[in-house]
């Protein structure tokens, strides 16, 4: 990095965490080249993230290091307003030089529209991603669908899961009567296969993360498809709620919703509904996550420093 900076006369530096090591490198480069404009872009929170850190042993040390990074950088960016406010609470000195810049989503030209099948009694649901018992458990979702399938037995429910579920196999095994009948577990698939799977689906399933300081980037891809989204929240402060708020084709199952007849009827009504959304409306909803908008925010931060 030092060689590139010297040979190419670089005067702007952006470091991106995850992993946090890149910020440590950026901090050393800033000391060596004080004229560098350094933007520290934090994708995943670090010092107060109990999922990746031993907070019992290293909480103080990690916080001191992260504070040094934020203070030494010329500017900092994080993914959500909630993360920004948390960092300002921890390090009030950085309030004037921290901003929100979201995940990037680059749209593709794939046509996700599914041709309707008249009088079809099959409802195809799709989950893409990773499930873990600790952070993103399918337990509640499976329990609700078990009851839903029994209640509406004249419908053919097909739930396809693609991704990594090794940690949650025991949860799926609690429903042997559904496995390979209504619930189908698959491994990882290619990008092209993902597009086809989304196209074939009627509804996309999301399970919220128990980490309240994370932007669920998969939901951006879900929304861009224009499909209905059934969103299962894992905690009261589920970050998916904020991201999906403006999207009209969604139903949120909140963490404190009781699985009663009313909830089952609401879910079934949503699954059977036929609302759609046009591309222009989608673009407006997702504008903050599109490449040009995210790039412009980075450039505006740099231009502000130049001024």
Secondary structure, 3 states (H helix, E strand, C coil): CHHHHHHHCCCEEEEEECCCHHHHHHHHHHHHCCCCEEEEEECCCCCCCCCCCCHHHHHHHHHHHHHHHHHHCCEEEECCHHHHHHHHHHCHHHHHHEEECCCCECCCCCCCCCCCCCCCCEEEEEEEEECECCCECCHHHHHHHHHHHHHCCCCEEEEEEEEECHHHHHHHHHHCCCECCCEEEECCCCHHHHHHHHHHCCEEEEECCCCCCCCCCHHHHHHHCCCEEEEECCCCCCHHHHHHCCCCCEEEECCCCCCCHHHHHHHHHHHHCCCCCCHHHHHHHCHHHEHHHHHHHHHHHHHHHHC
